[in-house]
Amino acid sequence: MRARPRHRLADLSGDRLPALPGVYALWHDDAPVYIGKARSLASRLGKAHRSRGVSMTNSALRRNVAEHLGIATANEIKTGRPVTRAEANQVNAWLDSCTASWLTVDSEEDALQLEKTFKHEWLPPLTKI
């Protein structure tokens, strides 16, 4: 995955990503900070994580970034703590400074196994193991 092309997250949209299962890595300052899997990379990486709204219930990545930035814990947000527009803008700006790479796989099960491998190998700080 380290050798895969990286794309600015700010420039990605669902129509630029494959609607296939896969694993993706988010990079910040050239270090992997998050690993995730998707049934559809276009939907997960191109839409859910790129959402510009204040709701973060559909994206563990956005919740984990909010926690990383000191806004609130990921669990507080998941269980209903409201996020303000200013807080969401902080999360969006941080994510916009990241790049993403991905690998497509044959099945969601393959994506899960590969995600586990990368998480344990890289220990990315924004991914809960």
N, C-alpha and C positions, 0 to 999 in steps of 0.2 A: 504494500500500500504506500510505503514511503516514496516509491519510484513513480507512482501514478501522477498524472497531471493534476495540478491544483487550480481551483477556480475561486475567484472572489465570491464569497457567499452573497454579498450585496448584488452581484450580477446574475445570480441563479434564479430561475423560475421553473415551475413545473414543466413547461414546454421545452426546456433545455436539458432535461434529465430523462433517463429511461424510466418507463413505467414497469420496471422489472424489480424482483427482489434483489437485495444487496446489502452491503455493509459500507458505511461511510465514516470518514474521520474528519474532524474539524481541527484546524491548525491555527495557532496564534503565536506570533513571533517565532515561526518555523518549528514549533513543538506541537505534538498532538495533545489536544486538551479534551477531546470528547470522541467517543466511539459509539456508533449506533447501528441498528439494523432496520431494515424496512421491507415491507411487503411490496411497496412501490417506492422507489427512490424519488420519483417525481412528486408523489403525494407527501412523503415524509420530509425530505430534505428541501424540496422546492416549494412546499406550501406550509405545512405545519410549523416548521422551524423558521420560516421566513415571514410568518404572520406579523403584521405591524400593529395589531390591536393590543388592548391591555389584558385580554384574557391569555393566561398561560397554562390553562388546564390541559391542553392537548400536546404540550411539548415539555418533556423533562429537561431538554437542553435549555430552553428559555428559563425555566424555574431554577435550574442549577447555575446559570449565568447570573440571575438575580441574586441568588445566595452568594455567589463569588463576589459580586459587587457590594454586598452588605445591605441589600434592600430588605430582604426577609429570607427566612429559610425556605427551601424548596417545599417542605412539608406544609408550612404555614400557607403558602400560596396555593398548593394543591387542595388544601382543606378549606379554602374560601377567603383567605386574606385578600382584600382588594388591592390591585396594583394601579397606581395613578398613571396618567399619561406621561408625566415627567419620568417616572421610574421605567415605564415601558420604553421610552425614548433612550434611556441609558442602556438598557439591555440591547435594543436595536443597534445603537452605535457600536457597542462592543462586538456584537455579532458581525456587523458590517466590516469590521477590521480583520475578520478571519477569512481563511480560505478553506475549501473543502475538496476532498478526493473521495473516490468510491470505487468499489468493485461490484459488478453484477455477478449473481450466482444463479443456479438452476432452481432453487426452492427456498422457501422461508426457513426451513430446517437447516439448510446449508448456511444461510445468513446468520442464524442463531449460533451455530458452531463457530463460524469465523469471528463473529462479534466477541464471543467468549475468549477465543484465542488472543485477539488483539487487546482486549481489556486486561487480561492477565499478563501479557507480555509487556505492554506499554504503561499500564497504570495511569491512564489519563486523569488529571485532577478533577475534571467536571463530570466524570462518569462514575456512578455508584456501582460497586462490584458486589 
